[in-house]
Amino acid sequence: MSSLQDVNQLNQRAKALSREHPAEALACAQQAAIHAIPLNYDYGFTWAIFIQGCTMNVQGNFAEGLPLMRHALYMARTHQFADLIPECLQEIARANYTTGDYDSALDAWSQCIDTALAANANEAYIKGQIGLGQLYFAYDDFYGALNHHLKAREHASQCGNDSMIAAIEINIGTDQVELQQYDSAKVTLKQALAYAQQSGNLEYQAAAMGMLGRVALAENDLPLAHACLDRARGINQRHENRWGEAHDLYNLGLLASKENQLDHAIDCHRLSLQFAESMGAAHLICQIELALSATLEQKGDLLSALKFHKQAYQHHYQLLRQSSAQRLHVIEAKLEAEKIRLENINLRKQNDQERKARQQSEHIALQDPLTGLLNRRGFEERSAGLLQYNPEHREPLSLLMLDVDFFKGINDCWGHLIGDNVLRQVGALLKSGCRQDDLVCRWGGEEFLILLPSRNGMPARDVAERLRSMVENWTWGKIQHGLKVTISIGVTQYQNDKQLLQMTQRADQNLYRAKQAGRNQVIC
């Protein structure tokens, strides 16, 4: 039988390995989650799924990594794991930033800073400032980016975290490169490299080395640029950092173009673009397409050059259409106001205690204790607003009713402890497979309800089918050897319903039809 200490040790090892040995880290975190389930160790389970999400993101697998981190954030907030909340927000923001979802990144980073100010958590505040600087960078406001990164540096001396200091210096050096402050950038990036080596953080060593290569390229020191960029790529390749390697290939393509090795430059850019597209790294995709266009034009392939030029500006336009650029200034003003409000430390502590007590009582009243999902009361309260709002605006709205097939047989065969673990895992899969604004509820027993705003018809059926498949294909042998679990789902959509009861009755009828049709089915 595993202990809480075993789970903690697995998580600690997974976290230590996550940036440099992701495959091994993923295996450790998965084991931690498996061992945490029968122990009902929510903290260990939440850490484990968070580390899995982070590790998948390092590998460029944001499609699976982001839902896991969102579920970790949900668990951390539900159980008031104060140390985990800013960690989750920071990594969610980084992933959204990488994939070009700047609005979501801004939301997460601003929440990260709010959490830090409320709890006097210096590291979370620093990470939030780094993130806001990166958003300014994405919008080509390099002075704004540098301003936020310098604010992060001001607070970094208090944290004593060499890895974090390295991250700050890398961001400052990158800002300085874009501002063509090359002498300052070299000093900054060498300091970043020293801090990264001191902390043993290979990801940051590669990032600092890659940016030093970029400076050497700007100064036409091509041999030094080769040495730095090749070394950075070697580190990123060995440790499966697809994001870092895509950047290195992009810079190596710029270097090859400068050396008039146009075919090699195109090869580097195409491979970099392949990596960036696999990750959905929108900003990097745009940069690579512009570089490819310039190289193809240099080679005389004007038709292909024009194609990539158009693609780059289409992607750039899509990024600029987001509202983050305007909202950044609002967030800054909010930050300053929040700082002033929190100057009275005693008052802040009193407010925090009252807020935590209020949130805890609300969670207890509205949350299912077994799965951490909304309970029936919580679901009815949250859904009532959507139903009242909908007749006026007529937004699509769908309801899914789900039931675990043959659940009584699972309890009879393996006992109620295994049955509880099955319900907990089904709940986790449903939550991770849904959007943040979807309402996921344990309705009672082995029944679950999910309300899907902004979707009906085929989109709602697609969600139901994806959830059914996730449950069917999860490795249930982790809980009990020989265990198989499936769900049946009834789907209905909003039909000018005044009450939730009307939608649940139709969904329940479709669920009954799914059961009659042989179970493990979706019926609309």
C-alpha positions as CSV (number, residue, x, y, z in Angstrom):
1,M,0.0,0.0,0.0
2,S,1.4,3.4,-1.0
3,S,1.7,6.2,1.6
4,L,1.3,10.0,1.3
5,Q,5.0,10.3,1.5
6,D,5.4,8.0,-1.5
7,V,3.1,10.2,-3.6
8,N,5.0,13.3,-2.5
9,Q,8.4,11.8,-3.4
10,L,7.0,10.8,-6.9
11,N,5.7,14.3,-7.4
12,Q,9.0,15.9,-6.3
13,R,11.0,13.7,-8.6
14,A,8.5,14.4,-11.5
15,K,8.8,18.2,-10.9
16,A,12.6,18.0,-10.9
17,L,12.7,16.1,-14.1
18,S,9.8,17.9,-16.0
19,R,11.9,20.5,-17.9
20,E,14.9,18.3,-18.8
21,H,13.6,14.6,-18.9
22,P,9.9,15.0,-19.8
23,A,9.2,11.4,-20.6
24,E,10.6,10.2,-17.2
25,A,8.8,13.0,-15.4
26,L,5.5,12.1,-17.1
27,A,5.8,8.5,-15.9
28,C,6.5,9.6,-12.3
29,A,3.6,12.1,-12.2
30,Q,1.2,9.4,-13.6
31,Q,2.3,7.0,-10.9
32,A,1.8,9.7,-8.3
33,A,-1.8,10.3,-9.5
34,I,-2.5,6.5,-9.5
35,H,-1.3,6.1,-6.0
36,A,-3.1,9.2,-4.7
37,I,-6.5,8.1,-5.8
38,P,-7.0,5.1,-3.4
39,L,-5.5,7.3,-0.6
40,N,-8.0,10.1,-1.3
41,Y,-5.0,12.4,-1.3
42,D,-6.4,15.3,-3.2
43,Y,-3.3,17.5,-2.8
44,G,-1.0,14.8,-4.2
45,F,-3.4,14.1,-7.0
46,T,-3.7,17.8,-7.9
47,W,0.1,18.2,-8.0
48,A,0.4,15.1,-10.1
49,I,-2.0,16.2,-12.8
50,F,-0.5,19.7,-12.8
51,I,3.0,18.3,-13.4
52,Q,1.7,16.1,-16.2
53,G,0.2,19.1,-17.8
54,C,3.4,21.1,-17.5
55,T,5.4,18.3,-18.9
56,M,3.1,17.8,-21.9
57,N,3.5,21.5,-22.6
58,V,7.3,21.2,-22.6
59,Q,6.9,18.5,-25.2
60,G,4.6,20.8,-27.3
61,N,1.5,18.8,-26.5
62,F,-0.7,21.7,-25.4
63,A,-4.0,20.0,-26.6
64,E,-3.6,17.5,-23.6
65,G,-1.5,19.6,-21.3
66,L,-3.8,22.6,-21.0
67,P,-7.0,20.7,-19.9
68,L,-4.9,18.9,-17.2
69,M,-3.6,22.2,-15.9
70,R,-7.1,23.7,-15.9
71,H,-8.4,20.8,-13.9
72,A,-5.5,21.1,-11.5
73,L,-6.4,24.8,-11.0
74,Y,-10.1,23.8,-10.4
75,M,-9.0,21.3,-7.8
76,A,-6.6,23.8,-6.2
77,R,-9.3,26.4,-5.9
78,T,-11.8,23.8,-4.7
79,H,-9.6,22.6,-1.9
80,Q,-7.9,25.9,-1.2
81,F,-4.4,24.7,-2.1
82,A,-2.9,28.3,-1.9
83,D,0.6,27.3,-3.0
84,L,-0.7,25.6,-6.2
85,I,-3.1,28.2,-7.5
86,P,-0.5,30.7,-8.7
87,E,1.6,27.9,-10.1
88,C,-1.4,26.7,-12.2
89,L,-2.2,30.2,-13.3
90,Q,1.4,30.9,-14.4
91,E,1.7,27.7,-16.4
92,I,-1.8,28.1,-18.0
93,A,-0.8,31.6,-19.0
94,R,2.5,30.5,-20.5
95,A,0.8,27.8,-22.5
96,N,-1.9,30.2,-23.8
97,Y,0.8,32.8,-24.7
98,T,2.8,30.1,-26.6
99,T,-0.3,29.2,-28.6
100,G,-1.1,32.8,-29.4
101,D,-4.2,33.0,-27.1
102,Y,-3.2,36.3,-25.6
103,D,-6.6,37.2,-24.1
104,S,-6.6,34.0,-22.0
105,A,-2.9,34.5,-21.2
106,L,-3.6,38.0,-19.9
107,D,-6.6,36.7,-17.8
108,A,-4.4,34.1,-16.2
109,W,-1.4,36.4,-15.5
110,S,-3.6,39.1,-14.1
111,Q,-5.2,36.5,-11.8
112,C,-1.7,35.4,-10.9
113,I,-0.8,38.9,-9.8
114,D,-4.1,39.4,-7.9
115,T,-3.4,36.2,-6.0
116,A,0.2,37.2,-5.3
117,L,-0.8,40.7,-4.0
118,A,-3.6,39.2,-1.8
119,A,-1.3,36.6,-0.3
120,N,1.9,38.6,-0.3
121,A,3.4,35.8,-2.5
122,N,6.5,37.4,-4.0
123,E,7.3,34.7,-6.5
124,A,3.8,34.6,-8.0
125,Y,4.0,38.4,-8.3
126,I,7.3,38.2,-10.2
127,K,6.0,35.6,-12.5
128,G,2.9,37.7,-13.3
129,Q,5.2,40.7,-14.1
130,I,7.3,38.5,-16.4
131,G,4.1,37.4,-18.2
132,L,2.7,40.9,-18.7
133,G,6.1,41.8,-20.1
134,Q,5.9,39.0,-22.6
135,L,2.5,40.2,-23.7
136,Y,3.9,43.6,-24.4
137,F,6.7,41.9,-26.3
138,A,4.1,40.0,-28.4
139,Y,2.6,43.3,-29.4
140,D,6.1,44.7,-30.3
141,D,6.0,47.2,-27.4
142,F,9.6,46.3,-26.3
143,Y,9.9,49.3,-24.0
144,G,6.7,48.2,-22.2
145,A,8.0,44.7,-22.0
146,L,11.4,45.8,-20.6
147,N,9.6,48.0,-18.0
148,H,7.7,45.0,-16.6
149,H,10.7,42.7,-16.7
150,L,12.7,45.3,-14.8
151,K,9.9,45.4,-12.2
152,A,10.3,41.7,-11.9
153,R,14.0,42.1,-11.4
154,E,13.5,44.6,-8.6
155,H,11.6,41.9,-6.6
156,A,13.8,39.0,-7.5
157,S,16.5,39.7,-5.0
158,Q,14.0,38.8,-2.2
159,C,13.2,35.3,-3.6
160,G,16.7,33.7,-3.8
161,N,15.6,31.5,-6.7
162,D,18.4,31.3,-9.3
163,S,16.1,29.7,-11.9
164,M,13.6,32.6,-11.6
165,I,16.4,35.2,-11.8
166,A,17.7,33.4,-14.9
167,A,14.2,33.6,-16.5
168,I,14.0,37.4,-15.7
169,E,17.4,38.1,-17.1
170,I,16.6,36.1,-20.3
171,N,13.5,38.2,-20.8
172,I,15.4,41.5,-20.2
173,G,18.1,40.4,-22.6
174,T,15.6,39.5,-25.2
175,D,13.9,42.9,-24.9
176,Q,17.3,44.6,-25.2
177,V,18.1,42.6,-28.4
178,E,14.8,43.8,-30.0
179,L,15.7,47.4,-28.9
180,Q,19.2,46.9,-30.5
181,Q,20.9,47.4,-27.2
182,Y,23.4,44.7,-28.0
183,D,26.1,45.5,-25.5
184,S,23.6,45.6,-22.6
185,A,22.0,42.4,-24.0
186,K,25.3,40.5,-23.9
187,V,26.0,41.4,-20.3
188,T,22.4,40.5,-19.3
189,L,22.3,37.2,-21.1
190,K,25.7,36.1,-19.8
191,Q,24.3,36.8,-16.3
192,A,21.3,34.7,-17.2
193,L,23.5,31.9,-18.4
194,A,25.5,32.0,-15.1
195,Y,22.3,31.8,-13.0
196,A,20.9,29.0,-15.2
197,Q,24.1,27.0,-14.8
198,Q,24.2,27.7,-11.0
199,S,20.6,26.3,-10.7
200,G,21.2,23.4,-13.2
201,N,18.3,24.6,-15.3
202,L,19.1,23.3,-18.8
203,E,16.0,24.9,-20.4
204,Y,17.2,28.3,-19.4
205,Q,20.8,27.5,-20.3
206,A,19.6,26.8,-23.8
207,A,17.4,29.9,-23.9
208,A,20.3,32.2,-22.8
209,M,22.7,30.5,-25.2
210,G,20.3,30.8,-28.1
211,M,19.8,34.6,-27.4
212,L,23.6,35.1,-27.2
213,G,23.7,33.4,-30.7
214,R,21.0,35.9,-31.8
215,V,23.2,38.8,-30.6
216,A,26.3,37.4,-32.4
217,L,24.2,37.1,-35.6
218,A,23.1,40.8,-35.3
219,E,26.7,41.8,-34.9
220,N,27.8,39.6,-37.8
221,D,30.0,37.4,-35.6
222,L,28.8,34.3,-37.6
223,P,31.2,31.7,-36.1
224,L,30.1,32.7,-32.6
225,A,26.5,32.6,-33.7
226,H,27.0,29.1,-35.0
227,A,28.6,27.9,-31.8
228,C,25.9,29.3,-29.5
229,L,22.9,28.3,-31.6
230,D,24.2,24.7,-32.2
231,R,24.9,24.3,-28.5
232,A,21.4,25.6,-27.6
233,R,19.7,23.3,-30.1
234,G,21.7,20.3,-28.8
235,I,20.5,20.9,-25.3
236,N,16.9,21.3,-26.4
237,Q,17.0,18.2,-28.6
238,R,18.4,16.1,-25.8
239,H,15.6,17.2,-23.4
240,E,12.7,17.2,-25.9
241,N,12.0,20.9,-25.6
242,R,10.2,21.5,-28.9
243,W,9.5,25.1,-28.2
244,G,13.2,25.8,-27.6
245,E,14.3,23.8,-30.6
246,A,11.8,25.6,-32.9
247,H,13.4,28.9,-31.9
248,D,16.9,27.6,-32.4
249,L,16.0,26.3,-35.9
250,Y,14.4,29.7,-36.7
251,N,17.6,31.5,-35.7
252,L,19.8,28.9,-37.6
253,G,17.7,29.6,-40.7
254,L,18.4,33.4,-40.3
255,L,22.1,32.6,-39.9
256,A,22.2,30.3,-43.0
257,S,20.4,33.0,-45.0
258,K,23.0,35.5,-44.0
259,E,25.7,33.1,-45.2
260,N,23.8,32.8,-48.5
261,Q,23.1,29.1,-47.8
262,L,19.6,29.5,-49.0
263,D,18.5,25.8,-49.3
264,H,19.8,25.1,-45.8
265,A,18.0,28.2,-44.5
266,I,14.7,27.1,-46.1
267,D,15.2,23.6,-44.6
268,C,15.7,25.1,-41.1
269,H,12.7,27.4,-41.4
270,R,10.4,24.6,-42.7
271,L,11.4,22.3,-39.9
272,S,11.0,25.1,-37.4
273,L,7.5,25.9,-38.9
274,Q,6.6,22.2,-38.6
275,F,7.4,22.2,-34.9
276,A,5.6,25.5,-34.3
277,E,2.5,24.4,-36.1
278,S,2.4,21.1,-34.1
279,M,2.4,23.2,-30.9
280,G,0.0,25.9,-32.3
281,A,2.6,28.6,-31.5
282,A,0.9,31.4,-33.4
283,H,3.4,34.2,-32.8
284,L,6.4,32.0,-33.7
285,I,4.6,30.7,-36.8
286,C,4.1,34.3,-38.0
287,Q,7.9,35.0,-37.5
288,I,9.0,31.9,-39.3
289,E,6.6,32.6,-42.3
290,L,8.1,36.1,-42.7
291,A,11.6,34.7,-42.6
292,L,10.7,32.0,-45.1
293,S,9.1,34.5,-47.4
294,A,12.3,36.7,-47.3
295,T,14.6,33.7,-48.0
296,L,12.4,32.4,-50.9
297,E,12.4,35.9,-52.4
298,Q,16.2,36.0,-52.1
299,K,16.3,32.7,-53.9
300,G,14.0,34.0,-56.7
301,D,10.9,31.9,-55.8
302,L,8.6,34.8,-55.8
303,L,5.3,32.8,-55.9
304,S,6.2,30.8,-52.8
305,A,7.5,34.0,-51.1
306,L,4.2,35.7,-51.7
307,K,2.3,32.8,-50.3
308,F,4.2,32.8,-47.0
309,H,4.0,36.6,-46.8
310,K,0.2,36.5,-47.1
311,Q,0.0,33.7,-44.5
312,A,2.2,35.6,-42.1
313,Y,0.1,38.7,-42.2
314,Q,-3.1,36.8,-41.9
315,H,-1.8,35.2,-38.7
316,H,-0.5,38.5,-37.5
317,Y,-3.9,40.1,-38.1
318,Q,-5.6,37.3,-36.1
319,L,-3.3,37.9,-33.2
320,L,-3.8,41.7,-33.2
321,R,-7.6,41.3,-33.3
322,Q,-7.5,40.1,-29.7
323,S,-8.3,42.7,-27.0
324,S,-5.2,42.1,-24.8
325,A,-3.3,45.1,-26.2
326,Q,-5.9,47.5,-24.9
327,R,-6.6,45.6,-21.7
328,L,-2.9,45.6,-20.6
329,H,-3.1,49.3,-19.7
330,V,-6.2,48.6,-17.7
331,I,-4.4,45.8,-15.8
332,E,-1.5,48.1,-15.0
333,A,-3.8,50.7,-13.5
334,K,-5.5,47.9,-11.6
335,L,-2.1,46.8,-10.3
336,E,-1.2,50.2,-8.9
337,A,-4.6,50.6,-7.3
338,E,-4.3,47.1,-5.7
339,K,-0.9,47.9,-4.3
340,I,-2.3,51.0,-2.6
341,R,-5.3,49.1,-1.2
342,L,-3.0,46.5,0.3
343,E,-0.7,48.8,2.1
344,N,-2.5,48.2,5.3
345,I,-1.3,44.7,6.1
346,N,-3.5,44.1,9.1
347,L,-6.6,45.0,7.3
348,R,-5.6,42.8,4.4
349,K,-5.1,39.8,6.6
350,Q,-8.5,40.3,8.2
351,N,-10.2,40.5,4.8
352,D,-8.4,37.4,3.6
353,Q,-9.5,35.4,6.6
354,E,-13.1,36.5,6.1
355,R,-12.9,35.8,2.3
356,K,-11.4,32.4,2.8
357,A,-14.1,31.5,5.4
358,R,-16.8,32.7,3.1
359,Q,-15.4,30.8,0.1
360,Q,-15.0,27.7,2.1
361,S,-18.6,27.7,3.3
362,E,-19.8,28.4,-0.3
363,H,-17.7,25.5,-1.6
364,I,-19.0,23.1,1.0
365,A,-22.6,24.1,0.2
366,L,-22.3,23.9,-3.6
367,Q,-19.7,21.1,-4.1
368,D,-19.9,17.3,-4.3
369,P,-17.4,16.1,-1.7
370,L,-16.4,12.9,-3.6
371,T,-15.7,14.3,-7.0
372,G,-15.1,18.0,-6.4
373,L,-17.7,18.9,-9.0
374,L,-20.8,21.0,-8.5
375,N,-23.5,19.2,-6.6
376,R,-27.2,19.4,-7.5
377,R,-27.7,22.6,-5.6
378,G,-24.7,24.3,-7.0
379,F,-25.7,23.2,-10.5
380,E,-29.2,24.5,-10.1
381,E,-28.0,27.9,-8.8
382,R,-25.4,28.3,-11.6
383,S,-27.7,27.1,-14.4
384,A,-30.7,29.3,-13.4
385,G,-28.9,32.4,-14.5
386,L,-28.1,31.0,-17.9
387,L,-31.7,29.9,-18.4
388,Q,-33.1,33.3,-17.3
389,Y,-30.6,35.1,-19.6
390,N,-31.2,33.0,-22.6
391,P,-34.8,33.8,-23.8
392,E,-33.7,37.4,-24.5
393,H,-30.5,36.6,-26.3
394,R,-31.3,33.1,-27.7
395,E,-27.8,31.7,-27.3
396,P,-27.3,28.0,-28.1
397,L,-27.4,25.9,-25.0
398,S,-27.2,22.1,-24.5
399,L,-27.6,19.7,-21.6
400,L,-25.8,16.3,-21.3
401,M,-27.0,13.7,-18.8
402,L,-24.5,10.9,-18.3
403,D,-24.7,7.6,-16.4
404,V,-22.0,5.1,-15.6
405,D,-22.9,1.8,-17.2
406,F,-23.4,-1.2,-14.9
407,F,-22.2,0.8,-11.9
408,K,-24.1,-1.4,-9.4
409,G,-22.1,-4.3,-10.7
410,I,-18.8,-2.5,-10.1
411,N,-19.8,-1.9,-6.5
412,D,-21.0,-5.5,-6.1
413,C,-17.8,-7.0,-7.6
414,W,-15.1,-4.8,-6.2
415,G,-16.7,-2.8,-3.3
416,H,-17.7,0.7,-2.7
417,L,-14.1,2.0,-2.3
418,I,-13.4,1.1,-6.0
419,G,-16.8,2.5,-6.9
420,D,-16.0,5.8,-5.3
421,N,-12.6,5.9,-7.1
422,V,-14.4,5.2,-10.4
423,L,-16.8,8.1,-9.8
424,R,-13.9,10.4,-8.8
425,Q,-12.0,9.6,-12.0
426,V,-15.1,9.9,-14.2
427,G,-15.6,13.3,-12.7
428,A,-12.0,14.3,-13.4
429,L,-12.2,13.1,-17.0
430,L,-15.5,15.0,-17.6
431,K,-14.1,18.2,-16.1
432,S,-10.8,18.0,-18.1
433,G,-12.7,17.4,-21.3
434,C,-14.9,20.5,-20.9
435,R,-14.4,24.2,-21.3
436,Q,-13.9,26.4,-18.3
437,D,-17.4,27.9,-18.7
438,D,-19.2,24.6,-19.0
439,L,-21.1,23.5,-15.8
440,V,-20.1,19.9,-14.7
441,C,-22.2,18.4,-11.9
442,R,-22.6,15.1,-10.1
443,W,-26.3,15.0,-10.2
444,G,-26.6,12.0,-7.8
445,G,-25.3,8.5,-7.5
446,E,-23.6,7.6,-10.7
447,E,-25.4,10.3,-12.8
448,F,-23.7,13.5,-14.0
449,L,-25.1,16.6,-15.8
450,I,-23.1,19.0,-18.1
451,L,-24.5,22.3,-19.3
452,L,-22.8,23.6,-22.5
453,P,-23.2,27.3,-23.2
454,S,-22.9,28.4,-26.9
455,R,-23.3,24.9,-28.3
456,N,-26.1,22.8,-29.7
457,G,-26.7,20.3,-32.4
458,M,-23.5,18.7,-33.8
459,P,-21.0,20.6,-31.6
460,A,-22.8,19.4,-28.5
461,R,-22.9,15.8,-29.8
462,D,-19.2,16.1,-30.6
463,V,-18.5,17.0,-27.0
464,A,-20.6,14.1,-25.7
465,E,-18.9,11.7,-28.1
466,R,-15.4,12.9,-27.0
467,L,-16.3,12.5,-23.3
468,R,-17.7,9.0,-23.9
469,S,-14.5,8.1,-25.7
470,M,-12.3,9.5,-23.0
471,V,-14.0,7.4,-20.3
472,E,-14.0,4.3,-22.5
473,N,-10.3,4.6,-23.4
474,W,-9.0,5.6,-19.9
475,T,-6.8,2.9,-18.4
476,W,-9.1,1.7,-15.7
477,G,-6.7,-1.1,-14.8
478,K,-4.8,1.6,-12.8
479,I,-7.7,1.5,-10.3
480,Q,-8.5,-2.2,-10.4
481,H,-7.1,-5.0,-12.6
482,G,-9.8,-6.1,-15.1
483,L,-12.0,-3.1,-14.5
484,K,-13.7,-1.6,-17.6
485,V,-15.9,1.5,-17.4
486,T,-18.2,3.1,-20.0
487,I,-20.9,5.8,-19.9
488,S,-24.1,6.4,-21.7
489,I,-25.2,10.0,-22.6
490,G,-28.4,11.7,-23.4
491,V,-28.2,15.1,-25.1
492,T,-30.8,17.8,-25.5
493,Q,-30.8,21.4,-26.4
494,Y,-32.5,24.6,-25.2
495,Q,-36.1,24.9,-26.4
496,N,-37.3,28.1,-24.7
497,D,-37.3,26.2,-21.4
498,K,-38.2,28.3,-18.3
499,Q,-36.8,25.7,-15.8
500,L,-33.9,23.2,-15.7
501,L,-36.4,20.4,-15.0
502,Q,-37.7,20.6,-18.6
503,M,-34.3,20.1,-20.1
504,T,-33.3,17.3,-17.6
505,Q,-36.5,15.4,-18.5
506,R,-35.7,15.4,-22.2
507,A,-32.0,14.5,-21.5
508,D,-33.1,11.7,-19.2
509,Q,-35.4,10.3,-21.9
510,N,-32.5,10.3,-24.4
511,L,-30.2,8.7,-21.7
512,Y,-32.8,5.9,-21.3
513,R,-32.8,5.4,-25.1
514,A,-29.0,5.1,-25.0
515,K,-29.2,2.5,-22.3
516,Q,-31.8,0.6,-24.2
517,A,-29.7,0.7,-27.4
518,G,-26.9,-1.2,-25.6
519,R,-25.1,1.4,-23.5
520,N,-21.8,3.2,-24.2
521,Q,-23.8,5.4,-26.6
522,V,-24.7,9.0,-27.3
523,I,-28.4,9.7,-28.1
524,C,-29.6,13.2,-29.1
